[in-house]
Amino acid sequence: MSELTSSVAPPYPALSEKLKFYGIWIVTALILLALPKVFSSGGALTTFSLIGISIIFSLSYNILLGQTGLLSFGHAVYYGLGGFLVIHAINMISANKLPIPLPLVPLIGGLAGLFFAALLGWVSTQRSGTAFAMISLGVAELIASSALILRTFFGGEAGISANRTKLFRVFDWNFGPQIQIYYLIAAWTLLAVIAMYALTRTPLGRMCNAVRDNPERVQFVGYDPHVVRYLAFCFAGFFAGIAGALAAINFEIANSAYLGALQSGTVLFSTYIGGIGYFIGPIVGAIFVTVLSLTLSDLTSVWQLYFGLFFIAVVTFAPGGLTGLLMMHRPLLKGGTLGKVLPSYLMALVPTLALVAGLVLAIETIIHHTVNPGDDPNIKAFGMNFNASSPITWIIALFLIVAGFVAARLTWRRLAQAWDDALSAAHERGYHA
Amino acid sequence: MLELIVISTLNGVLFGMLLFLMASGLTVIFSMLGVLNFAHASFYMLGAFFGFQISRWFGFWPALLFAPLLAGALGAAVERFGLRRVHRNGHVAELLFTFGLAFAIEEIVQIIWGKSPVDFRIPPVLDFPAFTIFSTNYPAYKMFMLLVSIAIFVGLLLVLKKSRVGLIVQAALTHPHMVGHLGHNVGRIFMLVFGVGTALAAVAGVIAGPALVTQSNMAALLGPILFVVVVVGGLGSLPGAFIASLLIGLVQTFAVSMNGSLEGAFGPLGPAYAQSWLADIWSVTVAQIAPIMPYVLLVLILIFRPMGLLGTRET
């Protein structure tokens, strides 16, 4: 008997492993505390706040997509409802002078998300796979359209606003300056990330993975996949509600865009681009996508097109997302064969960059001729100046695209070859993951 | 009242037939490839914009022929060079690929034709009232739309029931793997089905473009309704999609033409709290909630018949 348990249960972690595990969280907390000291500009603080909200939202989405295998097109519903409830709560608290400080208010948003997820989830999670995706889309449209009809609660097109500084104060923080909001969001982000990580280690988290991989077997073991999906849906709704609440506190407004399809699409994008196979994936994705959307929108007017094309490229070529790409290199790194691939990487990089540059040049030139044909043909995109009407631009773009494509195909094939060699060499040395 | 019923029925059937033009392609693609094409409504939009551009250069009738061909060729290319590649990464990746595609197509259409509606006009030949019922003139173009969609419906029915390709497609609806095992060139059939499906959506776009608004958000407006049709009818069921299309077409058209509200129904008998607490729900008219009717229907169907009206397959 003791033999059986010792072989089934994982070994009790050693002290060094425990230190390593708790060390990561403590280091994260210290980094979060120190960040505003390093980047103290107002813009940086706003960006950090947005990233924090996006991290919670993306991780909550990954409870559905990555861990339970439920592709949702309407996750923003719980985010938005959390936001709206919190705005109403702030108004109600300050009107009635209730002794509830602002740092506790996001919990109201979380509970609102949980409530609506519990309400709508039972119907939605009856089916999985494609049917669930379509149902989530339908439910999201239902709520988003209703938001425009129920004007008293949702405030119509303009939305409703609140003043976050008029609440009950502790430690004399009024949460007016962005730095205080940053610390509020950072604290909640850390709490939520730890809670969601803990969730993946619970039996429920494991059953979610089982439902994702083999729902039929789960039924044979004696669980109801519908109930497991429903519970995962409720947890996802709860954390999405917290994210929405923080967003509402950050902007002091909630409008119907919070619930909309674009918001649902954005969280799907950032989660998938980050990588749904690892816990850290959505965090990477949230940071990457937030920074990308902020910087790209400065560089070009059609950043959403590039964003969409980038997403298509990730789905096509790197289904594991950015984290999946990085994790692919782990056996090579451990086996010490990474050096063999690097030259091929460099060789593949040049034509790929040329191809991308050619595409960007072509897109920007076409945009110049369709969107603002009368303007000065000397346009600037991504910091480069070029003349959109000169034939040389066209020739360069065409050359870059064609030559880049041909060369990229060749070099990527070589890279795949080198990769396979390096991987089998690493396997021979006994490193498999 | 009778006038309202007749006109709304005509409009509802028309809208339903348009929906079915798209839903049929979507259903067949889903049954065979196992992927719900999120970008299907985008091909409807592409059809409308291609139609607009071609009708500007060559006239409406060439547009009616060439815009769907162009969109269909584009669809086939998407299947051949995009989806087939992504297929290795699983169904979620396929669905997300079409989702990204829908996003990109909307952006591209905005870049080329702008965000505001384009001036896509009814061809002068068809710009006259077909008949007058009671006091309403019913436009001939709408009758033309109805005829085209019914003609395509009948043609599709004949192809599916009588031809060899139709037999294979029908077999793939219920036993997609068996068709592959029997040695048909599955890849080419997939490409063909995808191309024809998107071309049908584009036909709907060309004929609906002049009557409705041709704008870069038309895909985003219609897409969700299309998926509701497919889920309500039962994923993978063509007859189900037909019934659901007509049902949603009729429900939405009738809802738009009704002006009643709870306030009107109860009049002065309404409880006092209705004026304050439930003011929104109390005073909203049926016409105002018409846009959410399909989704309400979806939720109701899911509660009472999770498989959809005629659905049999789990996923």
Chai-1 contact restraints between the chains, C-beta under 6 A:
chainA,res_idxA,chainB,res_idxB,connection_type,confidence,min_distance_angstrom,max_distance_angstrom,comment,restraint_id
A,L71,B,V92,contact,1.0,0.0,6.0,A-B,restraint_1
A,V123,B,L302,contact,1.0,0.0,6.0,A-B,restraint_2
A,V123,B,I303,contact,1.0,0.0,6.0,A-B,restraint_3
A,Q126,B,P306,contact,1.0,0.0,6.0,A-B,restraint_4
A,G129,B,T315,contact,1.0,0.0,6.0,A-B,restraint_5
A,T130,B,L36,contact,1.0,0.0,6.0,A-B,restraint_6
A,T130,B,T315,contact,1.0,0.0,6.0,A-B,restraint_7
A,A131,B,L235,contact,1.0,0.0,6.0,A-B,restraint_8
A,M134,B,F227,contact,1.0,0.0,6.0,A-B,restraint_9
A,M134,B,V231,contact,1.0,0.0,6.0,A-B,restraint_10
A,L137,B,P224,contact,1.0,0.0,6.0,A-B,restraint_11
A,L137,B,F227,contact,1.0,0.0,6.0,A-B,restraint_12
A,G138,B,V228,contact,1.0,0.0,6.0,A-B,restraint_13
A,G138,B,Y295,contact,1.0,0.0,6.0,A-B,restraint_14
A,G138,B,L298,contact,1.0,0.0,6.0,A-B,restraint_15
A,E141,B,P224,contact,1.0,0.0,6.0,A-B,restraint_16
A,E141,B,Y295,contact,1.0,0.0,6.0,A-B,restraint_17
A,L142,B,I292,contact,1.0,0.0,6.0,A-B,restraint_18
A,L142,B,Y295,contact,1.0,0.0,6.0,A-B,restraint_19
A,S145,B,P291,contact,1.0,0.0,6.0,A-B,restraint_20
A,S145,B,I292,contact,1.0,0.0,6.0,A-B,restraint_21
A,S146,B,I292,contact,1.0,0.0,6.0,A-B,restraint_22
A,I149,B,V284,contact,1.0,0.0,6.0,A-B,restraint_23
A,L150,B,D280,contact,1.0,0.0,6.0,A-B,restraint_24
A,R151,B,D280,contact,1.0,0.0,6.0,A-B,restraint_25
A,T152,B,A279,contact,1.0,0.0,6.0,A-B,restraint_26
A,T152,B,D280,contact,1.0,0.0,6.0,A-B,restraint_27
A,Q304,B,E107,contact,1.0,0.0,6.0,A-B,restraint_28
A,L305,B,E107,contact,1.0,0.0,6.0,A-B,restraint_29
A,G308,B,G100,contact,1.0,0.0,6.0,A-B,restraint_30
A,G308,B,F103,contact,1.0,0.0,6.0,A-B,restraint_31
A,G308,B,A104,contact,1.0,0.0,6.0,A-B,restraint_32
A,G308,B,E107,contact,1.0,0.0,6.0,A-B,restraint_33
A,L309,B,A104,contact,1.0,0.0,6.0,A-B,restraint_34
A,F311,B,G100,contact,1.0,0.0,6.0,A-B,restraint_35
A,I312,B,G100,contact,1.0,0.0,6.0,A-B,restraint_36
A,V315,B,A93,contact,1.0,0.0,6.0,A-B,restraint_37
A,V315,B,L96,contact,1.0,0.0,6.0,A-B,restraint_38
A,V315,B,F97,contact,1.0,0.0,6.0,A-B,restraint_39
A,T316,B,R85,contact,1.0,0.0,6.0,A-B,restraint_40
A,T316,B,V86,contact,1.0,0.0,6.0,A-B,restraint_41
A,P319,B,N89,contact,1.0,0.0,6.0,A-B,restraint_42
A,P319,B,A93,contact,1.0,0.0,6.0,A-B,restraint_43
A,I367,B,I111,contact,1.0,0.0,6.0,A-B,restraint_44
A,T370,B,I111,contact,1.0,0.0,6.0,A-B,restraint_45
A,T370,B,I112,contact,1.0,0.0,6.0,A-B,restraint_46
